[in-house]
Amino acid sequence: MNISTPVNISTQARTLAKDLLNFIDLSPSPWHAVEQIEQQLLSTGFTKLDETQAWQLSTGKRYFVVRGGASIIAFTLGSKPLPDAGFRMVGAHTDSPSLRLKPKAAYETDGLLRIGVEVYGGPILATFTDRDLSIAGRVTIRTETDHAIKLLKFDDALMRLPNLAIHMNREVNEKGLKLNKQTELPLLFGESAAGVEAEQQFLAYIAAALNIAPQDILTFEFNVFDTQKGSFWGANQEFITNSQLDNLASCHAAVTALLNTSNQESSNICALFDHEEVGSESATGASGSFLSDVINRITANIGLSEEERLRALAQSFFVSADMAHAYHPNHAGAYEPCHHVMVNQGPVIKTNANQRYATNADTAARFISLCERAKVPFQQYSHRTDLGCGSTIGPILASGLGVASVDVGSPMWAMHSIRESAGVLDHHYMIEALSTLFNS
């Protein structure tokens, strides 16, 4: 497809893209994303399992389990014997680069309330300036017997990171905006109230939203997010923009594909993890035991021996779905020649010789076959050799499970910006490819 050719966007593709934007707007934190997915699964006949309870699984049924509030694994049990058919698996991550509030966040200087933040992952910090920011996350509150966790999202713009005027930063356009993470990232929250300590003023604001007393707040985890809603853009409205496309777009595609599954023979797993952006080293991250624990419990529950479990894994195929770097014509020198990935031209197969991606020749060919069967285009990507290449959950899970794996993603611009962009068609293409996997 020539990049100057107007893109013909189907009604179905637009509907799926709109559904994605709505999902992201309702998911300003990983905990909110998992809550949205959980409600969707419950409404479509999935049964929720509890890791602390015994599981009773049946062929033909659909289940899910949540760990830590921000990671979720959904699975279906097909009629084909697992040792002969294996699992069809898709993995993605629920977290995105951002700013997170510190445990004691509020303090006062010069009559203004400021909110201390910590950088989570690798966001483009300059994109957080002059945006209508708010916070969302979870609050642990005191109860009569113990404690409870409540999700909280402030829809109004509460905070801001104003730029320094160019009159005091004359070289900003030549040298770029650089922010000291300790002294120049605190967010402005409001004017301080006379005689009220800053932290108490902040806690009172949270308590009022939860209709509780400030002293009943034990702890909180808050993510900073942009209150601007997602939207379509472009001459033909062929692009979408929102925060957290990396990687909520892959989460949405994976869950949508799982719900599209009509094949009652295949056993499928959709695994969405927290903490990918900070290395996955956690109980809820891909380096943790969550997926292997679920697989072991499935195989034990249906009576497979250790030999049969290993046979099932040897027959399995894992697709690590994370976003990919689309070619940016203003920065042509940042890309590897012959690997210019274009928006709205299909899923991207990502390869790295140093195993930053899990793809090899065989698994790439298997994904190409899926795309061909789904009648969607595909692309291949390799990072410029003299630039450091990011990684995904793909190599982590491939090595941990010993399962044939491939890294793929939809192309996007401005990865790790607070406002990212992608293609309407690509989201539809990815859903079709993953649906074909689950139905195989």
C-alpha positions in Angstrom: 0.0 0.0 0.0 1.4 3.4 -0.9 1.4 5.7 2.1 -0.2 8.5 0.1 -3.2 6.3 -0.7 -6.3 7.2 1.3 -7.1 4.4 3.8 -10.5 2.8 3.5 -11.6 2.2 7.1 -14.5 -0.3 7.6 -17.3 0.3 10.1 -16.1 -2.8 12.1 -12.5 -1.4 12.4 -13.8 2.0 13.6 -16.1 0.3 16.1 -13.2 -1.7 17.5 -11.0 1.3 17.6 -13.7 3.3 19.5 -14.1 0.4 21.9 -10.3 0.5 22.5 -10.4 4.3 23.2 -13.2 3.9 25.6 -11.4 1.0 27.4 -8.3 3.2 27.8 -10.3 6.2 29.0 -11.8 4.0 31.8 -8.4 2.5 32.6 -6.1 5.2 33.9 -4.2 2.7 36.1 -3.4 -1.0 35.8 -5.9 -1.7 38.5 -8.7 0.0 36.6 -7.7 -1.9 33.4 -7.9 -5.2 35.2 -11.3 -4.2 36.7 -12.6 -3.4 33.3 -11.4 -6.7 31.8 -12.8 -8.6 34.8 -16.3 -7.1 34.4 -16.2 -7.9 30.7 -15.2 -11.5 31.3 -17.9 -12.0 34.0 -20.6 -10.6 31.6 -19.6 -13.1 28.9 -19.8 -16.3 31.0 -16.3 -16.6 32.5 -16.0 -17.9 36.0 -13.7 -16.2 38.5 -11.2 -18.4 40.3 -9.5 -17.6 43.6 -5.8 -18.6 44.1 -6.5 -19.3 47.7 -9.3 -21.8 47.0 -9.4 -25.2 45.4 -10.2 -25.2 41.7 -12.7 -27.4 39.9 -12.3 -27.1 36.2 -14.3 -28.6 33.3 -13.7 -29.0 29.6 -15.5 -26.5 27.6 -15.6 -23.9 30.4 -14.0 -20.5 30.6 -12.2 -19.1 33.7 -10.1 -16.2 34.9 -8.0 -15.4 37.9 -6.6 -12.1 39.2 -3.3 -11.6 41.1 -2.4 -8.4 42.9 -5.3 -6.4 41.3 -3.2 -5.5 38.2 -2.5 -8.9 36.6 -5.1 -11.2 35.1 -5.1 -14.6 33.3 -8.1 -15.8 31.5 -8.3 -19.3 29.9 -10.6 -21.7 28.1 -10.4 -25.5 28.2 -10.9 -27.2 24.9 -11.8 -30.7 24.0 -8.5 -31.7 22.4 -6.2 -33.5 24.8 -3.6 -31.0 26.0 -0.6 -33.3 25.6 -1.4 -33.5 21.9 -2.7 -29.9 21.2 -1.0 -27.7 23.8 -2.1 -24.2 24.7 -2.5 -21.2 22.4 -1.3 -18.3 24.5 -1.2 -14.5 24.2 0.6 -12.3 26.7 0.6 -8.5 27.2 1.1 -6.0 30.0 -1.3 -3.7 31.8 1.1 -1.1 33.0 2.4 2.0 31.1 5.3 4.4 31.7 4.0 7.2 33.9 4.5 9.2 37.1 3.5 7.6 40.4 2.8 9.4 43.7 5.1 8.9 46.6 3.6 7.4 49.8 3.8 10.8 51.5 3.2 12.9 48.5 1.9 16.3 49.5 4.0 19.2 50.8 3.8 23.0 50.8 6.2 25.6 49.4 5.4 29.3 49.0 1.8 28.9 49.7 1.3 26.2 47.0 0.6 22.5 47.5 2.9 20.3 45.5 2.7 16.5 44.9 5.9 14.5 45.0 6.1 11.9 42.2 8.4 9.1 41.2 9.1 8.2 37.6 7.7 4.8 36.7 9.4 3.1 33.8 10.6 5.3 30.9 8.1 8.0 30.0 8.9 11.0 27.8 8.8 13.4 30.7 8.5 16.5 28.6 5.1 15.3 27.4 3.7 15.6 30.9 4.1 19.4 30.9 1.1 21.7 30.4 -1.4 18.8 30.4 -4.6 18.4 32.4 -3.5 15.8 34.8 -5.3 13.8 37.5 -4.7 10.7 39.5 -6.1 7.2 39.7 -5.3 4.0 41.5 -6.2 2.2 44.7 -6.6 3.1 48.3 -6.3 0.8 51.3 -8.8 1.8 54.0 -9.4 0.7 57.5 -12.4 -1.4 58.2 -13.9 -2.7 61.5 -12.2 -6.0 61.2 -9.2 -5.5 58.9 -8.8 -3.4 55.7 -10.2 -3.2 52.2 -9.0 -1.9 48.9 -11.0 0.7 46.9 -10.3 1.9 43.4 -10.4 5.6 42.9 -10.3 7.8 39.8 -10.6 11.6 39.8 -12.1 12.7 36.4 -11.4 16.4 36.8 -8.0 17.9 36.1 -6.4 18.1 39.6 -2.8 18.7 38.9 -0.4 20.3 36.4 3.3 20.5 35.5 3.6 24.0 34.0 6.5 24.7 31.7 9.0 27.4 32.6 8.5 30.4 30.3 10.9 30.6 27.4 12.0 33.9 28.8 13.8 32.0 31.6 14.7 29.0 29.4 15.9 30.6 26.2 17.6 27.5 24.8 14.7 25.1 25.2 14.0 24.9 21.5 17.6 24.2 20.7 18.6 21.8 23.5 15.2 20.3 24.4 13.2 20.3 27.6 15.2 18.6 30.4 13.5 18.1 33.8 15.3 17.3 37.0 13.4 14.3 38.3 13.6 15.3 42.0 13.1 19.1 41.9 11.3 19.9 38.7 8.7 17.1 38.5 6.5 17.8 41.5 3.0 18.6 40.4 1.1 21.7 41.4 -2.1 20.7 43.2 -3.6 23.9 44.6 -3.2 26.7 47.2 -2.4 25.6 50.7 -5.0 26.1 53.4 -3.9 28.2 56.3 -3.2 26.1 59.4 -3.6 22.8 57.7 -0.7 20.5 57.1 -0.2 19.7 53.4 -0.4 15.9 53.8 -3.6 16.2 55.8 -5.1 18.5 53.2 -4.3 16.0 50.5 -5.7 13.0 52.5 -8.8 14.9 53.3 -9.4 15.3 49.6 -9.0 11.6 48.9 -11.2 10.7 52.0 -14.0 13.0 50.8 -14.1 11.2 47.4 -14.4 7.8 49.2 -16.8 9.2 51.9 -14.6 8.1 54.7 -12.6 9.8 57.5 -9.0 10.8 56.6 -7.6 8.7 59.4 -9.1 5.6 57.8 -6.7 5.8 54.9 -3.9 3.4 55.5 -2.0 3.5 52.2 -2.5 4.4 48.5 -1.0 3.8 45.1 -1.8 6.5 42.5 -0.9 6.8 38.9 -0.8 10.2 37.2 -2.9 10.3 34.0 -4.0 12.8 31.3 -7.7 13.6 31.5 -8.0 14.3 27.8 -10.1 11.5 26.2 -8.9 9.4 23.3 -9.8 10.5 19.8 -9.6 9.8 16.0 -7.5 12.1 13.9 -6.1 12.4 10.3 -7.5 13.5 6.9 -9.7 10.3 6.9 -9.8 9.8 10.6 -7.6 6.8 10.1 -5.5 7.3 13.2 -6.2 7.2 16.9 -4.5 8.9 19.8 -4.7 8.3 23.6 -2.4 7.6 26.5 -1.4 4.0 27.3 -1.7 2.6 23.8 1.5 0.9 24.9 0.3 -1.6 26.0 -3.5 -1.4 26.7 -4.1 -1.7 22.9 -2.5 -5.2 23.0 -4.5 -6.1 26.2 -7.7 -5.0 24.5 -6.8 -6.9 21.3 -6.0 -10.1 23.2 -9.2 -10.1 25.3 -11.3 -9.2 22.3 -9.8 -12.1 20.4 -10.4 -14.5 23.3 -14.0 -13.5 23.4 -14.2 -14.0 19.6 -13.2 -17.7 20.0 -15.7 -20.1 18.7 -13.5 -23.2 18.5 -14.4 -25.6 21.3 -11.4 -27.8 20.7 -8.5 -25.5 21.6 -7.3 -24.6 25.1 -6.4 -20.9 25.1 -4.7 -18.5 27.6 -4.7 -14.7 27.7 -2.2 -13.5 30.3 -1.9 -9.8 31.1 0.9 -8.8 33.5 1.8 -5.8 35.6 5.3 -4.3 35.9 6.6 -4.9 32.4 7.8 -1.3 32.2 10.0 -1.8 35.2 11.5 -5.2 34.4 8.7 -7.6 35.3 10.5 -8.7 38.5 7.5 -9.0 40.9 4.9 -11.5 42.0 2.5 -10.0 39.5 5.1 -9.5 36.7 6.0 -11.9 33.8 9.1 -12.9 35.7 7.0 -14.1 38.6 5.2 -17.5 38.9 1.7 -16.4 37.9 1.5 -18.0 34.5 3.4 -21.2 35.4 1.2 -21.5 38.5 -2.0 -21.3 36.5 -0.7 -23.8 33.9 0.4 -26.2 36.6 -3.0 -25.9 38.4 -4.8 -26.5 35.1 -2.8 -29.6 34.2 -3.0 -31.0 37.7 -6.7 -30.3 38.0 -7.5 -32.3 34.8 -5.3 -35.1 35.9 -2.2 -34.8 33.6 1.0 -36.4 34.7 4.3 -34.5 34.7 5.2 -36.1 31.5 1.9 -35.0 29.9 2.3 -31.5 31.2 5.7 -31.2 29.6 4.3 -32.6 26.4 1.5 -30.0 26.5 4.1 -27.2 26.8 6.1 -28.6 24.0 3.0 -28.4 21.8 2.2 -24.8 22.9 2.7 -21.5 21.1 3.0 -18.2 22.9 2.5 -14.7 21.3 3.9 -11.8 23.2 1.9 -8.8 22.1 3.4 -5.4 22.7 3.4 -2.3 20.5 6.0 -1.6 17.7 7.8 1.5 16.5 6.2 2.9 13.4 8.4 4.8 10.9 8.4 8.5 11.5 9.3 10.5 8.3 10.6 13.5 10.3 13.2 11.2 11.9 14.2 8.9 9.1 17.7 8.4 10.5 16.4 6.6 13.6 15.3 3.5 11.7 17.0 0.5 10.3 16.9 0.5 6.4 14.5 -2.1 5.0 12.5 -2.2 8.3 10.3 0.8 8.0 7.1 -0.2 9.7 4.1 1.7 8.5 0.9 2.6 10.4 -2.3 0.9 9.1 -0.3 -1.8 7.2 -0.6 -4.7 9.6 0.9 -6.5 12.7 4.6 -6.2 13.2 6.9 -9.3 13.8 9.8 -8.0 16.0 13.2 -9.7 15.7 16.4 -9.1 17.6 19.5 -11.3 17.3 20.4 -10.7 21.0 17.1 -12.1 22.2 15.5 -8.8 23.3 12.5 -10.3 21.4 11.6 -14.0 21.5 11.1 -14.3 17.8 13.0 -16.8 15.7 12.6 -17.9 12.1 10.2 -20.7 12.9 8.0 -18.7 15.2 8.0 -15.8 12.8 6.8 -18.1 10.1 4.1 -19.5 12.3 2.7 -16.0 12.9 3.0 -15.1 9.2 0.8 -18.2 8.6 -1.8 -16.9 11.1 -1.9 -13.5 9.3 -2.3 -15.2 5.9 -5.2 -17.3 7.2 -6.7 -14.2 8.8 -6.2 -12.3 5.5 -4.4 -9.5 7.2 -1.1 -7.9 6.1 2.1 -8.3 8.2 5.4 -6.4 8.6 8.8 -7.2 10.1 10.9 -5.0 12.3 14.5 -4.9 13.5 15.9 -2.1 15.6 18.7 0.2 14.3 21.9 -1.6 15.3 23.6 1.3 17.0 20.6 2.0 19.3 19.6 0.1 22.4 16.7 -2.2 21.8 13.9 -2.4 24.3 12.5 -5.8 25.4 9.2 -7.4 26.2 7.7 -10.2 28.3 8.4 -12.5 25.3 11.9 -13.6 26.2 11.0 -13.9 29.9 8.2 -16.3 29.4 9.8 -18.2 26.5 12.8 -19.0 28.8 10.7 -19.7 31.8 8.2 -22.0 30.2 10.3 -23.4 27.4 7.5 -22.6 24.9 7.9 -21.6 21.2 7.3 -17.8 21.2 7.1 -14.8 18.9 7.1 -11.1 19.6 4.6 -9.0 17.7 2.8 -5.6 18.0 0.8 -3.0 16.3 2.8 0.0 14.9 2.6 3.3 16.7 4.1 6.7 17.0 5.4 8.5 20.1 5.8 5.4 22.3 6.0 6.3 26.0 4.6 9.8 25.4 1.6 10.7 27.5 -0.2 11.1 24.1 0.5 8.2 21.7 -0.8 7.5 18.2 -1.6 4.4 16.2 -3.7 3.2 13.2 -7.4 2.3 13.2 -6.9 -0.6 10.8 -3.9 -2.1 12.7 -6.0 -2.7 15.8 -8.5 -4.6 13.7 -5.8 -6.5 12.0 -4.2 -7.6 15.3 -7.5 -8.8 16.7 -8.1 -10.9 13.5 -4.6 -12.4 13.8 -5.0 -13.3 17.5 -8.5 -14.6 16.9 -7.1 -16.9 14.3 -4.6 -18.2 16.8 -7.2 -18.9 19.4 -9.4 -20.6 16.9 -6.6 -22.8 15.5 
